[in-house]
């Protein structure tokens, strides 16, 4: 909420709703005409599904020029806001206004419609006694009629009613979702089964996440998983290593490594860091129940060492330069520390070393209790959240203490010494 207020122009007086229509007001002006295709997605006629690679383009077929691509783009831009020391390459106020508007557009069913009828604009209908088109019915008339007939034209009353449906879970929709379900994220880009479905996005800005959608993470341990991994790892550090970690961390985290353990997920889709995407996982040949570094550690284009095991080796070697002091700084050792801490979590998530064809379990659909998910996401987040809720009253500290007891006095206590045996960085991933 604070971030949103900081980014809003002064004349809005902290009210995001006051400028939510800005993206519509400017998209016909010459300077902003390029934004016109960002308000919708055209799917092929009679194709009752949406496919990002097939459908997200403008009339000139330039990729990513659609409302889903716009949400992805402006979410990525806004993720820079949480790093006060980072270089902001974008106008984050504009990014906030675009994102807020497009999040509305994508939930209007006719903004993801058939190419032939221009999202319902060419389908002429009568709304009561007025002639209009199907798109306009969904854009304005349903809302206007509901306001007039049920809420005495009081927009505030309508908003309160909608909020009650969300908070009290009284929606009459056939597929009822709790507010918690709305805030959940599955990994990757979901292929919606209907035109009005909401495509999951890799991450959204912290500015809006606090009150709108939650912090979204993809293709990795959940936020909770990485935080637990880094907390436990930091507690196990020898004094010299612990001091080095504190020296490398930025001042604003106050020596807490877990505060930045999700950073590699948050930046992997930025243009500057897109090369890191393949470092989060390893794809092995189908039905090959083993990992061979020389066979498997490469990116989709075949570039060697571009996998999570290669990343751990690379960033470990970089961090060994820390002892050489400030005279040799060929690497950004703060980034190396954050990458290594994150990838040590990723490599221990079973679906991050998985078969190529099912994308590490992302294409294996299943149900986790009462909601639909996929095998990768179950391992990423569902198991952890269920354990937290059922056994630890959602208390991360108690959960962490229980995990640590397993290797201090419990089942894994005899294995700890073998965890530290890693003199050869190449052979360590196979141990």
N, C-alpha and C positions, 0 to 999 in steps of 0.2 A: 504493500500500500504506500509506504514512504517513497519507494522508487518511482511509482506511477506519478505521485504528486510532484516529485522533483522534475520529472520529464515533461509534464504538461505545461503548455504556455500559460503565462500569468493570467490572461483574460479568462481562462477556464475556471479559475478559483478552485483548483483541485478536483474538479468534476470531470471525470473521463467521458461521461455521457454527453457533455456539452460539445465535444469535438468528434464524436463517433461517426458523424455523417460527412466529415471533412473529405474522406477518400472519394465519396460520390460527387461532392461539390467541385472537385478539381480535375476529375479524370477526363473531362472534355476540353480542358484548356490545353493550348499547344505544348506547354512545358511538361504536362503530365499525361499526354495522350498515350504514352507507352504503357500506362497502368491499366488501360481499359480491359485487356484480356485477363488481368489478375483477379477480376471479380467473379469468375465463373470457371466451369469446366464443361467442355462439349464432349460428349461420348458418342460413338457411332450409333446411328439410328437402330433402335430395337435391341441394343446391347444393354442388358439390365445389370451391368456391373461397371465399375470404374477401374482402370488400370493406369497407374501413374506414367509408366514409360510410353504407353500408347496414347494417352489422352492429354497429358499436361504439356500443352504447347499453344502458341498463338496462331493466327491465320497464316503467318509466314513459316509456321512449323518450327519456330525457335523453342527449344526445350525449356521446361520449368516455368513457362509463362502461363500460369493458371492459378486459381485461388489456393490450391494445395501447395504449389511451388512457392507462392508468395508467403504463406504461413510459415513454411520451412525457412525461407530466406530471412524474414524479419525476426523470427524466433532466434535464429542463429546470430543475427546482429545484436539483439537485445541481451543475449547471454553475456556480452562483454560488460554489461553494466555492473555486475557484481565484482569486477576486478578494478578497484579504483586506481590502480597503478598501470593498467593496461592502456594501450593506445587506441582510442576510439576512432575508428576509420569511417564511422557512419553517423548520420544524423539520427540519433536514437529517439528524439521526439517524433520525427516522421515515422520511424519504424514502429513506435508504440501506437500511433494513430492508424497506420495501415493494418497492423496486426489485429487491433481491437475491432476494426471494421470487417476485415476478412473472416474473422472468427464468427461473425454474424452471418456473412454471406454464405459461408460453406454449410451452414445449418438451415438455409432456405432451400427446400428440395429442388426448386426449378433453377438454382444456380449450378446444379450438376445435372444437366439435361441433354436431350438429343440434339445433335447438330442440325437436323432437318427442320425442326420447329423453333430453333433458336431459344432453347430453354423455355418453351411455352409462349414466347412472345407472339408467334404467328397463329396461335390457337385462340380463335375468337369465341368468347363465352358471354353469358349474361349473369351478372351478380345481382340478384333480385331484379330491379328494374333498369339496371345500368349495363350498357354494353362495354365490355372490356376484354382483356386477354388473360390467359391462365397464369402467366408470370405475374401480372399486376395483382391478380387475386391473392396470390401467395405473398407478394411484397407488401401490400397495403390493406386490401379490403377485408381480409379475415380479421386482421388486428383492429381495424376501424369498427367493424361490426361488433366484435367482442367488447371493445371499450364502451361503445354506445349502449348496447343492450344489457350488459352485465355489470358494468362498473361506473355508470353515470359519467362516462367520458373522463374518468379520473385515472390518469396513467399510473400514478403512485399506487392506487388500489390494485391495478392489474399486476404491477411488479411484485407487490406483496403476496398476491395470490400465487404467482408463479414460483416465488421463493418458498412459499409454504409447501407446494408440491415437491420441490427438491428436498427440502429439509425433513419433511414428514413422510416422504416416499409414498405419496398418494396418487401418483400418476396413473391414469387409466390405460396407458400404452400397453399393448399386448406383451411386450418384452420389458417388464418393469426392471429398472435399474436403481440401485441405491446410489446416494451421492458418492459413497466411497467407490462404487464401480465406475462412475463417471470420471473419477480422478485417476483411475488406473491406466497404465500404459502397457501395451504389448510391444515387443521389440519389432523393428522394421516398419515398413509401410504396409498397413493392412489393405487388402483389396476389398472394398465394401461390397456387400451383397445387394444393396439398393442404392439408388442415386442419391439419397439423402444421408447416407452414412458418413460418419466423420473419419477422415483418414488419420491414423495415428501419426504423430509427428515426433522426430527424434528428441527434441527438447524445446521448451518454451521459455521465454525470459523469466528470470526470477521476479521481475517487476510485477508480472501478472500472475505468476504461479502461486504466490502466497494466498490469494483469495479466489482465483478463478479455476485453475486446473491442476495445481500441485507441480512439483518439480519433476520433469519427465526425463527418464534415463532409458537408453536403449542398448541392446547388444552387450550387456555386461552384468556383473552382480548389481543388485539394486543398490541404492544409496546406503541402506542399512548394512548390506553385506560388505561393502567397501569400508564403511566406517568401522565396523567390528574388526575387519582384517587389519586395518592400520592401527587401531588402538592396541590390539594384542601384539602386533609386531613392534610397536614403539616401546611397549612395556618390557619386551624381551631384549632390547638393545643393550650391548655393553656400554659402559660410561663414555668411552671415546666416540663410539658411533652415535650415541644419544646426543652428545654435544655437537657433533658435526651436523646432525639432522636439524637441530635447533638453529644453528648458524645459517643453514641453507634456506630455511623456511622464511617467507616474507613476514615482516613484523606484525601485520594485522591478524595473524592466526595465533599469536601468543604461544608459539612452540608446539601447537597441536597439529600433528601430521594428518589426523583423520579429517580435519576441517577442509583439506584440499584433495582428499583421496579420489573424489569423483571428477576432478578437473579434466583428466584426459577424455572422459566421455563428453564433457560439456563443450570441448573445443574441436573434437575430431571432424566436425562437418564445416568448420571455418575453412576458407580457401587456404590460409596459411598452413593449416595442420591436416588437410585432407589426406596427405600421404600416410598419416598414422592409422587410418581406419583398419587396415589389414593387420595391424600389430596387436589387435585385441583377441585374436583367435588363431587356431590352426585347423585347416581342413585336411583330413586324411582320406585316402581312397575308400570308396564304399566297401564295407565288410572287412576292411583291414583293421584288425583290433590291436594295432600297435602304432607307435609314432616313430618315424625315422626322420631325423633332422634334415639330411640331404635330400630326401624325397619329398618331404611335406612342408618345409619352412620356406614358403615363397608367397607372394601376393597373387591375385588372379591373373596378372600379366606374366608371371614367372620370375619376377625379380627375387633373387635369393635373399635369405635372412629376414624377409619381411613377414614375420609371424610373431606370436607372443613370446615364444622361446627365444627367437633371435633378438627381440626387443629387450628381454631381460638380460641377455648376455651383453648387448650393446650398451645399455644404460648402466649396468654394473661396471663395465670397463671404464666408462666415462667417470663414474663416481670415484674410482680408484685414484683419479688425479687430484682429489681434494687435498691429500697430504702434501702435494707439491706447492700449496700456498697460492697466493694471488699472482705469482709470476707467470704461471701457465694456466691460461683460461681459454683453451680451445673450444670448450663446451659450456653450455648453460647448465650448470650443475643443479640449480634449483629445479629446472624443468626435468632434468635427468632423475632427480629424486622423486618427483611427483609421478613421472611415467613408471619408474620401477615399482613404486609402492602400489600403484594401480594394477599393473600387469601381474604382479605376484598374486593379487586377488583373482584376476581373470583366469590365469592358468590353472587355478585350483577349482574353477567352476567346471564340472564335467562336460557341459555342452559347449565350452569354448575350445575343446579339442574333439571335434565330431566329424561325422561323414559329410562329404561335399554335397551330395545330392539333397539332403534334408536341411542344409544350411545350419548345422549345429542344433537340430531339433526345432528350428523356427517354423518349418512347414508341417510339423506333426501336430495336428489339432487334437485337443482333448478337453475334458471338463475337469476343473479343479473344484471339488464340491459342487456348488450350484452355478458356477459361471464358466463361460468358454475361455479357453486359453490355449497356449501351445507349450510343448515340452521344454523349450528353451526358457520361456518366461516362468514356468513353474520352478525351475532351478534358480533362475535369477532372483525371483522375489517372493513367489507364493509360499514356498516352504518356510522362508524366514519370517514373513509376516504372520503366517498361521502359527508358527511356534511362539512368536512374540505374544500374540493375542491369547493363545490357549494356555500357555505354560508360564508366562512371565508378566502378565498384566501390562503388556506393551512397554515394559521397562527395559531399555537397552542395557543399562548398567548391570542389572541382575542377570540378563542373558549372557553378557560378556563374562561375568564372574563364573557362571556355570560352565561355559566353554573352556575357560582357563583352568578350572579345576580338573578337567579331563587330562591335561598334560602336566599338571603339577603333582597331583596325588592320585589321579584316576587311570583310566584305561590306556591313555597314550603316554604315560609318564616314562616308560622304557624306550620310547621312540625318539625322544627329544634330541639325544646326542646324534642320531643319524640325520636329523634335519640340518644340523650344522656342518655336515661333512660334504663340502662342495668346493674342492680345490680346483677342479677342472670345469670351467663354465660350460663347455660344450656337452659334457656328459650329464650334467646335473638334471636337465629336463627329463631324462629317461629313468631316473632313479625312483 
